[in-house]
Amino acid sequence: MSSTRYAADESELQQQRWASDPEFSTSVSALLAAKRIDLVSDRQMRELLWFIQWRSLEPRGLRRLAEEIVAKFPERLGTPSMRRLRLKPGKKLSSTETIRVREEFPDGRTEFALRSEQVSPKDYQGLVAVPDHTPEFYRLDDFMSRISAAAEELHEHLMRLCIDPSINLNRLNPSYFEPDGVGSAGVWYFHDLLGALKQLRSDCSRNTDTILADTEASRQIHNALDFCFRRRRMILIEGKAGIGKTATLKAWCNRQQGLARYVEVPSSNDDRSFFCGYRRSDGRRSWHVL
């Protein structure tokens, strides 16, 4: 097996030089997610993880999901002290408020130091004074900028929820002194991340009901699919062309929010084409099929 190759900065421009860029890795493999989800005993939590994995297959994947969470629940963005103090944008924080808020930020004591305040680290003569250019006060916007920068990496945390077995899904509040909230299902800058995901999943499921026209054929197909889904049985749906079989099936799969997948395979009769179409539906690369 050949080792990974990298193009030198001064080399001739080639399209493939960015092929290994992590920006292209937007989807979570269902195979890896299934191994992690199989270790979860709670049914609702398993369904939530499948929802995250399913959303990762859409354009922009988990980045788009992270942006939706922040946009839908802006009141959850911030630390507990920021929410308790009900700070408004542009507000000038007192020294007491600054100290209280910064304690809930990773490295907040150093990053948001106040002028003439003595902080660690120590030298052999004792405490080192803060430099003169340190601000005398901070505004809420300074802290929100730090939170916005941290939220840019929320999509990575969502990916870890799906595939990292070391994350404790019952531990919702990370320690502010841990890097990136290692081992916790939550993040320090957003209140109740899992609760927000559950509510978003529920809202998305309800919204799919308004997309498809309510016809006798669609109702019969929905009822048949619901029954077979509960019983874990296969079903064959036949009917005249144009009555909405495919559209109804796609809408029903979307309503399940990750628990059922729509798979479209080509009309060819070879095994490779069939399995390539199947693997594309769950986030696995089709060229892995031999």
C-alpha positions in Angstrom: 0.0 0.0 0.0 1.4 3.4 -1.0 1.8 6.1 1.6 -0.2 9.4 1.4 1.4 11.9 -0.9 1.4 15.6 -0.6 2.0 18.2 -3.3 4.8 20.7 -2.5 3.8 24.4 -2.4 6.1 25.2 -5.3 5.0 22.3 -7.5 3.0 22.5 -10.7 -0.7 23.2 -10.2 -2.8 20.1 -10.3 -6.5 19.5 -9.6 -5.7 16.6 -7.3 -3.5 18.5 -4.9 -6.4 19.3 -2.6 -8.1 15.9 -2.9 -7.2 15.1 0.7 -8.4 18.4 2.2 -10.6 17.7 5.2 -13.2 20.2 3.9 -14.3 17.5 1.5 -15.0 15.1 4.3 -18.5 16.3 5.0 -20.3 12.9 5.5 -20.2 10.4 8.3 -20.0 6.8 7.2 -23.0 4.8 8.3 -20.7 1.8 8.9 -18.7 3.6 11.5 -21.7 5.3 13.0 -23.5 1.9 13.3 -20.6 0.5 15.4 -20.8 3.5 17.8 -24.6 3.6 18.0 -24.8 -0.1 18.7 -23.1 0.7 22.1 -25.9 3.1 23.0 -28.7 1.6 25.0 -31.2 4.5 25.0 -33.5 4.3 22.0 -34.1 8.0 21.7 -30.4 8.7 21.8 -29.8 6.1 19.0 -32.4 7.8 16.9 -30.8 11.2 17.5 -27.4 9.9 16.4 -28.8 8.4 13.2 -30.4 11.8 12.5 -27.0 13.5 12.8 -25.5 10.9 10.5 -28.3 11.3 8.0 -28.0 15.1 7.9 -24.3 14.8 7.3 -25.1 13.3 3.8 -26.7 16.5 2.6 -24.8 19.4 0.8 -22.4 21.0 3.3 -23.4 18.2 5.7 -22.7 18.9 9.4 -21.6 22.4 8.8 -25.1 23.3 7.7 -26.6 21.4 10.6 -24.4 23.3 13.1 -25.4 26.6 11.5 -29.1 25.7 11.8 -28.7 24.9 15.5 -27.1 28.2 16.2 -29.6 30.2 14.1 -32.6 28.4 15.6 -31.5 28.6 19.2 -29.6 31.9 19.6 -30.7 32.2 23.3 -28.7 29.0 24.1 -25.5 30.5 22.8 -23.2 31.6 25.7 -22.1 30.5 29.2 -24.4 30.1 32.2 -23.2 33.4 33.8 -23.9 35.3 30.5 -27.4 34.0 30.5 -28.0 34.7 34.2 -26.7 38.2 33.9 -28.9 38.8 30.8 -26.2 40.9 29.2 -27.1 42.9 26.1 -24.8 43.4 23.0 -22.4 46.2 23.4 -22.7 46.3 27.2 -19.6 47.3 29.2 -18.9 44.6 31.8 -17.8 45.5 35.3 -14.7 43.9 36.7 -16.8 41.6 38.8 -18.9 40.5 35.8 -15.8 40.0 33.7 -14.2 37.8 36.3 -17.4 35.8 36.7 -17.9 35.3 32.9 -14.3 34.6 32.0 -14.1 31.7 34.5 -16.4 29.8 32.2 -14.1 30.2 29.2 -11.2 27.9 28.4 -8.1 30.0 29.2 -10.4 32.8 30.0 -8.3 34.1 32.9 -5.4 34.7 30.6 -7.4 35.7 27.5 -9.6 38.2 29.3 -7.1 39.6 31.9 -7.7 43.0 33.3 -5.1 45.8 33.6 -3.1 45.8 36.8 -4.4 42.4 37.6 -1.8 39.9 38.8 -2.1 36.4 37.2 -0.1 33.3 36.7 2.3 32.2 35.4 4.9 32.9 38.1 8.5 33.7 37.8 11.1 33.3 40.5 10.3 36.8 41.9 6.6 36.1 42.3 3.5 37.0 40.3 3.9 38.6 36.9 1.9 41.8 36.3 -0.4 42.0 33.3 1.1 44.1 30.4 0.1 47.7 30.2 -1.7 47.2 26.9 -4.3 44.9 28.6 -7.8 46.5 28.5 -9.3 48.1 31.5 -12.7 46.5 30.7 -14.4 44.2 28.2 -17.7 44.4 26.4 -20.1 41.5 25.8 -19.1 41.6 22.2 -15.6 40.5 23.1 -16.8 37.4 24.7 -19.4 36.7 22.0 -16.6 36.9 19.4 -14.7 34.2 21.3 -17.9 32.0 21.4 -18.6 32.6 17.7 -15.1 31.3 16.9 -15.6 28.2 19.0 -19.0 27.6 17.3 -17.2 27.4 14.0 -16.0 24.0 15.1 -19.4 22.7 16.2 -19.7 20.5 13.2 -16.6 18.5 14.3 -18.2 17.9 17.7 -21.3 16.6 15.9 -19.2 14.2 14.0 -17.5 12.9 17.2 -20.9 12.3 18.7 -21.6 9.8 15.9 -18.4 7.9 15.9 -16.4 8.5 19.1 -17.3 5.9 21.7 -15.4 7.7 24.4 -18.0 10.5 24.5 -20.3 10.1 27.5 -23.8 10.9 26.2 -25.1 11.2 29.7 -22.6 14.0 30.5 -24.2 17.1 29.1 -22.1 19.8 30.8 -18.4 19.8 29.9 -15.7 21.2 32.2 -14.5 24.6 31.1 -10.9 23.5 31.8 -11.0 20.6 29.4 -9.8 21.1 25.9 -12.8 21.1 23.5 -15.0 19.5 26.2 -13.3 16.1 25.7 -15.6 13.2 26.8 -18.8 15.3 27.1 -21.8 15.3 24.8 -22.2 19.0 25.3 -20.1 22.0 24.5 -19.2 24.8 26.9 -20.5 27.6 24.7 -24.0 26.2 24.0 -26.7 25.2 26.5 -28.2 21.7 26.2 -26.9 20.8 22.8 -28.6 17.4 22.7 -31.9 19.0 23.7 -31.6 21.4 20.8 -30.9 18.6 18.4 -33.9 16.7 19.6 -36.2 19.7 19.2 -34.7 20.4 15.7 -35.3 16.8 14.7 -38.9 17.0 15.8 -39.5 20.2 14.0 -38.0 18.9 10.8 -40.2 15.8 11.0 -43.3 17.9 11.3 -42.3 20.2 8.4 -42.0 17.3 6.0 -45.8 16.6 6.4 -46.6 19.8 4.6 -44.4 19.2 1.5 -46.5 16.4 -0.2 -50.1 16.7 -1.3 -52.5 14.7 0.7 -54.1 12.1 -1.7 -55.8 8.7 -1.3 -52.7 7.0 -2.8 -50.2 8.8 -0.6 -52.3 8.0 2.5 -52.4 4.3 1.6 -48.7 4.2 0.9 -47.9 6.0 4.2 -50.1 3.6 6.2 -48.5 0.6 4.6 -45.0 1.9 5.1 -45.7 2.8 8.8 -47.1 -0.7 9.4 -44.2 -2.5 7.8 -41.7 -0.2 9.5 -43.1 -1.1 13.0 -43.1 -4.8 12.1 -39.7 -4.7 10.4 -41.1 -6.3 7.3 -40.5 -5.8 3.5 -43.2 -4.4 1.3 -43.7 -4.1 -2.5 -45.6 -1.1 -3.7 -47.1 -1.2 -7.2 -49.3 1.2 -9.1 -49.8 3.2 -12.2 -47.1 5.7 -13.2 -47.7 9.3 -12.1 -49.8 8.6 -8.9 -46.9 9.7 -6.7 -45.3 6.5 -5.5 -41.7 7.8 -5.6 -42.5 11.2 -4.2 -44.5 9.7 -1.4 -41.7 7.3 -0.6 -39.1 10.0 -0.5 -41.3 12.2 1.8 -41.9 9.2 4.1 -38.2 8.5 4.4 -37.5 12.2 5.1 -40.2 12.1 7.9 -38.3 9.3 9.6 -35.3 11.7 10.0 -32.5 9.2 9.5 -34.2 5.9 10.5 -35.2 5.0 7.0 -33.2 5.8 3.8 -34.3 6.2 0.2 -32.0 4.2 -2.1 -32.1 4.6 -5.8 -30.1 2.1 -7.9 -29.4 2.2 -11.7 -31.4 0.0 -14.1 -28.3 -2.0 -15.0 -28.2 -5.7 -13.9 -24.7 -5.9 -12.4 -23.9 -6.2 -8.7 -21.4 -3.4 -8.6 -23.9 -0.8 -9.8 -26.5 -2.0 -7.3 -24.1 -1.9 -4.3 -22.6 1.5 -5.4 -26.1 3.0 -5.3 -26.8 1.4 -1.9 -23.6 2.7 -0.4 -24.0 6.2 -1.6 -27.3 6.4 0.3 -25.6 5.9 3.7 -22.4 7.9 3.2 -19.9 5.3 2.1 -17.7 5.9 -0.9 -18.9 3.8 -3.9 -15.3 3.2 -5.1 -14.8 1.0 -2.1 -16.9 -1.7 -3.7 -14.8 -4.2 -5.6 
